[in-house]
Amino acid sequence: MLGLFHHARNSIWVDSKSQFRRDPLGVLDALLWHLNSVLAISEHGARNRVYDEAKAIVKKNKATPEEVQVQLNQYHQDDLSEAKKFNGKK
């Protein structure tokens, strides 16, 4: 995966609305390693599909369509289906 930390095994995105109340390694263990998963997404109050969130990001002018498409292309490359729903957990 391309990004800021090219050689990192895992990464956690924390935006301005997020706050850790637990050890981040415990979060990785519970949501990724223990479940043998490669992606974990926190619960969202309005959407449960990554692609719906991408549309909302563009609509709210938080990123350009081109910027969002770069990430969506990566999701396609990683075989993340547009129909995939997430049962988000905090």
C-alpha positions in Angstrom: 0.0 0.0 0.0 1.3 3.4 -0.9 1.5 6.0 1.7 3.6 8.0 4.1 5.0 4.9 5.9 5.9 2.6 3.0 7.6 0.0 5.1 5.2 -0.1 8.0 3.4 -3.4 8.7 0.3 -1.7 10.0 -1.0 1.8 10.4 -3.8 3.5 12.2 -5.5 6.6 10.9 -6.8 8.9 13.6 -8.6 12.0 12.5 -9.6 15.0 14.5 -12.9 13.4 15.7 -11.2 10.2 17.0 -9.7 9.6 20.4 -7.8 6.5 21.7 -9.0 5.2 25.0 -7.0 2.0 24.7 -3.5 1.0 23.8 -3.2 1.2 20.0 -1.5 -2.2 19.9 -4.5 -3.7 21.7 -6.7 -2.1 18.9 -4.6 -3.7 16.2 -4.6 -7.0 18.1 -8.4 -7.0 18.6 -9.5 -5.8 15.1 -6.7 -7.1 12.8 -4.4 -9.7 14.2 -6.8 -11.7 16.3 -9.3 -11.8 13.4 -6.7 -12.3 10.7 -8.0 -9.2 8.9 -6.2 -6.7 6.8 -8.6 -3.7 7.2 -10.6 -2.4 10.2 -12.9 0.6 10.0 -14.5 2.3 12.9 -18.2 2.7 13.1 -19.7 5.6 11.1 -23.1 7.0 12.1 -24.3 7.6 8.6 -22.6 5.1 6.2 -21.4 1.5 6.3 -19.7 1.3 2.8 -16.3 2.8 2.0 -17.5 3.8 -1.4 -20.4 5.7 0.0 -18.0 7.6 2.3 -15.8 8.4 -0.8 -18.8 10.0 -2.5 -19.6 12.0 0.7 -16.0 13.2 1.0 -16.1 14.6 -2.6 -19.5 16.1 -2.1 -18.4 17.9 1.0 -15.2 19.2 -0.8 -12.9 17.5 1.7 -10.9 16.1 -1.2 -11.0 16.3 -5.0 -12.5 13.5 -7.0 -9.0 12.7 -8.3 -7.6 12.3 -4.8 -10.4 10.1 -3.7 -10.1 8.0 -6.9 -6.5 7.2 -6.1 -7.7 5.5 -2.8 -10.6 3.8 -4.5 -8.3 2.4 -7.1 -6.2 0.9 -4.3 -9.3 -0.6 -2.7 -10.2 -2.2 -6.1 -6.7 -3.5 -6.4 -7.0 -5.0 -2.9 -10.3 -6.7 -4.1 -12.5 -4.6 -1.8 -16.0 -5.0 -3.3 -18.2 -1.9 -3.7 -21.0 -4.0 -2.2 -19.0 -4.8 0.9 -20.7 -3.6 4.1 -18.7 -3.1 7.3 -20.0 -3.9 10.8 -18.0 -1.1 12.3 -16.8 -1.4 15.9 -15.3 1.4 17.9 
